[in-house]
Amino acid sequence: MSNEMNVSNLFSVKDKVVLVTGGSRGIGLMIAAGFVANGAKVYINARSAKVCDAAAAALTKQGPGQCISIPADLQSMDDIKALVAKVAERETKLHVLVNNAGANWGAPIEEYPDEAFEKVMNLNVRRVFSLTQACLPLLTAAATDADPARIINIGSVDGIRVPALETYAYSASKAALHHMTRVMAAQLPTRAPITCNAVAPGPFESKMMAATLSKFQDAIVAGIPLGRIGHPNDMAGVCIYLSSTAGAYVTGTVIPVDGGAVVRAKM
């Protein structure tokens, strides 16, 4: 076996530069923690500077990688430009972009606010495109044939199946994000070696899921063949795989990380 095929090398993300949006809590924090624990240099954003700074400090303390806080509100195009500019001040390359920041809204169709639909679609789809577009020079600088730059879009199983709750904008936005991922995967390699994949989480403990889990956790778990909600390692592991040598030839995929929930929904 060649040295490149040793597990420690095959799945290594050591010294890679990574940007994880919404990285101060929930699934974003799980992903950022996984990269830092494996020696990457990770930038995270959140709207609250206090929360973002605290999360980055805690992850850096755990090491062996490093985490840097750049507070930003990704609903704002000005904040997106400022975020990318601050990364570019410190880095010449960005190896991995994880588009995780997102919003949800649930309400009966008769009461669903137009401004809520606009907010969710803007952050979950439009601003993912905007940030990816702004990061392209840094991603291109990192991209090589042997080690492409990576874009990982965090979708949802609710973009694959019909959700039980009335989350019209959220499920529509995640379905759109999954397809935009495929379009990017087809088009970006005409510019530079860049892969683009989506991860579709099922239920994980997060602020977004807290209210739902507090009311319906038993029913949710009953619908999952593996009989549990997701753990931090489940999300970190799939993102590390996609960002490592092991995932260098994978692009245009939507990977459910859901304990089999989508399979059960189709039965």
C-alpha positions in Angstrom: 0.0 0.0 0.0 1.4 3.4 -0.9 1.8 6.0 1.8 -0.9 8.2 0.1 -3.4 5.4 0.8 -2.8 5.2 4.5 -5.9 6.3 6.4 -4.1 9.1 8.1 -3.2 10.6 4.8 -6.3 9.6 2.8 -8.6 11.5 5.2 -6.3 14.3 6.2 -7.4 17.9 6.3 -4.4 19.1 8.2 -3.3 22.7 7.3 -6.3 23.2 5.0 -7.9 26.6 5.2 -11.7 26.3 5.7 -14.6 28.8 5.9 -17.7 27.5 7.7 -20.7 29.9 7.7 -22.9 29.8 10.7 -20.1 28.0 12.5 -20.7 29.3 16.0 -23.5 26.8 16.9 -25.5 23.7 15.9 -24.4 21.8 12.8 -21.9 24.6 11.7 -20.1 24.3 15.1 -20.0 20.5 14.7 -18.4 20.8 11.3 -15.9 23.5 12.4 -15.0 21.5 15.5 -14.2 18.5 13.3 -11.9 20.4 11.0 -10.1 22.1 13.9 -9.7 18.8 15.7 -7.9 17.5 12.6 -5.5 20.3 12.2 -7.3 22.7 9.8 -7.4 26.5 10.0 -11.0 27.4 10.2 -12.8 30.7 9.8 -16.4 30.9 11.2 -19.0 33.6 11.1 -22.1 34.5 13.0 -24.3 37.6 13.4 -23.3 38.0 17.1 -19.7 38.9 17.5 -19.8 37.8 21.2 -21.1 34.3 20.3 -18.7 34.0 17.3 -15.6 35.0 19.2 -16.4 32.7 22.1 -16.9 29.7 19.8 -13.7 30.4 18.0 -11.7 30.8 21.2 -13.1 27.5 22.6 -12.3 25.6 19.4 -8.7 27.0 19.2 -8.2 26.0 22.8 -9.1 22.5 22.0 -6.8 22.4 19.0 -4.7 21.2 17.4 -5.9 23.4 14.6 -7.0 27.0 14.8 -10.4 28.8 14.6 -10.8 32.5 13.7 -14.0 34.5 14.2 -15.2 36.9 11.6 -18.7 38.1 12.6 -21.0 38.8 9.7 -24.7 38.8 8.8 -24.9 36.8 5.5 -28.3 38.3 4.7 -26.3 41.4 3.8 -24.3 41.6 0.6 -22.0 44.2 2.2 -21.3 41.8 5.1 -20.5 39.0 2.6 -18.0 41.2 0.8 -16.5 42.3 4.1 -16.2 38.7 5.3 -14.4 37.5 2.2 -12.1 40.6 2.2 -11.1 39.8 5.8 -10.3 36.2 4.9 -8.3 37.4 1.9 -6.3 39.8 4.1 -5.0 36.7 6.0 -5.0 34.0 3.3 -4.0 33.6 -0.3 -6.0 30.4 -0.7 -9.3 28.9 0.6 -9.3 25.1 0.3 -12.9 24.4 1.6 -16.0 26.5 1.7 -18.9 25.1 3.8 -22.1 27.0 3.2 -24.0 26.1 6.4 -25.7 29.3 7.5 -29.5 29.1 7.1 -32.9 30.1 8.3 -36.2 28.3 8.8 -39.8 29.4 9.3 -42.9 27.3 10.0 -46.5 28.5 9.7 -49.8 27.4 8.3 -50.1 28.2 4.6 -52.9 30.7 5.3 -50.7 32.7 7.7 -47.3 32.2 6.1 -45.7 35.7 5.9 -44.3 36.9 2.6 -41.3 38.5 4.4 -40.5 35.1 6.0 -40.5 33.4 2.6 -38.2 36.1 1.3 -35.8 35.9 4.2 -35.5 32.1 4.1 -35.0 31.9 0.3 -32.5 34.8 0.4 -30.2 33.3 3.0 -30.6 29.6 2.1 -30.1 30.0 -1.7 -29.3 33.4 -3.0 -26.6 34.3 -0.4 -25.0 30.8 -0.7 -24.6 31.7 -4.4 -23.3 35.2 -3.5 -20.7 34.0 -1.0 -19.6 31.2 -3.3 -19.2 33.7 -6.1 -17.2 36.1 -3.9 -14.9 33.2 -2.7 -14.1 31.9 -6.2 -10.7 33.7 -6.5 -9.5 32.2 -3.2 -10.9 28.8 -4.1 -9.4 28.9 -7.5 -6.0 29.7 -6.0 -6.2 26.6 -3.8 -7.4 24.3 -6.6 -5.2 21.7 -8.2 -5.9 18.6 -10.3 -4.7 16.3 -7.5 -6.4 18.3 -4.7 -9.4 20.3 -5.9 -10.9 23.1 -3.9 -14.1 22.0 -2.2 -17.6 23.6 -1.8 -19.9 21.8 0.6 -23.5 23.1 0.8 -25.5 22.1 3.8 -29.0 21.1 2.5 -31.6 19.1 4.3 -33.6 15.9 4.1 -36.6 18.2 3.9 -35.3 19.1 0.4 -35.6 15.5 -0.6 -38.8 14.3 1.1 -42.0 16.2 2.0 -41.6 17.5 5.6 -44.2 16.8 8.2 -44.4 20.4 9.3 -45.4 23.4 7.2 -42.0 24.8 6.4 -42.7 25.8 2.9 -39.8 28.2 2.2 -37.3 26.0 4.0 -38.0 22.8 2.2 -38.2 24.7 -1.1 -34.9 26.4 -0.4 -33.1 23.2 0.4 -34.4 21.5 -2.8 -33.2 24.5 -4.7 -29.8 24.4 -3.0 -29.4 20.7 -3.8 -30.0 21.4 -7.5 -27.8 24.5 -7.5 -25.1 22.3 -6.1 -25.4 20.0 -9.2 -25.2 23.0 -11.5 -22.1 24.3 -9.8 -20.5 20.9 -9.9 -21.0 20.8 -13.7 -19.9 24.4 -14.4 -17.1 25.2 -11.9 -14.5 22.7 -13.2 -14.5 24.6 -16.5 -12.8 27.4 -14.6 -10.7 25.4 -12.1 -10.6 22.0 -10.3 -13.4 22.6 -7.8 -15.8 20.0 -6.5 -19.3 20.9 -5.2 -21.4 18.6 -3.0 -24.3 18.9 -0.7 -24.9 17.2 2.6 -28.6 16.7 3.6 -28.8 16.3 7.4 -31.7 14.7 9.2 -32.4 15.7 12.8 -29.5 16.9 14.8 -29.5 18.8 18.1 -29.3 22.5 17.1 -31.1 25.8 17.9 -33.1 25.4 14.7 -34.3 22.0 15.7 -34.7 22.6 19.5 -38.4 23.3 19.6 -39.2 20.5 17.2 -37.2 18.0 19.1 -38.6 19.1 22.4 -42.1 18.3 21.2 -41.7 15.4 18.7 -38.3 13.7 19.5 -39.9 10.3 20.2 -41.9 10.3 17.0 -38.9 11.6 15.0 -36.6 8.9 16.3 -39.3 6.2 15.6 -39.1 7.2 11.9 -35.3 6.8 11.7 -34.1 3.2 11.0 -31.0 3.7 13.1 -33.1 4.8 16.0 -31.3 8.0 17.0 -30.8 11.6 16.1 -27.5 12.7 14.6 -24.2 13.1 16.6 -21.6 15.8 15.9 -19.2 13.2 14.5 -21.7 12.2 11.9 -21.6 15.7 10.3 -17.9 16.3 10.9 -17.1 13.0 9.4 -18.9 13.4 6.0 -17.5 17.0 5.6 -13.9 15.8 6.4 -14.3 13.0 3.9 -15.5 15.3 1.1 -12.6 17.7 1.9 -9.9 15.1 1.9 -8.0 13.1 -0.7 -10.6 10.3 -0.2 -13.3 12.6 -1.5 -11.3 14.3 -4.3 -13.2 12.6 -7.1 -16.7 13.1 -5.7 -18.8 16.0 -7.0 -22.4 16.8 -7.8 -23.8 14.6 -5.0 -26.4 15.1 -2.3 -25.5 12.9 0.6 -28.2 12.3 3.2 -26.8 12.1 6.8 -30.0 11.0 8.4 -29.8 7.5 9.9 -32.0 6.3 7.0 -34.9 8.7 7.5 -35.3 9.4 3.8 -35.4 5.7 3.0 -38.1 5.1 5.7 -40.1 8.0 4.3 -40.2 6.4 0.8 -41.4 3.0 2.1 
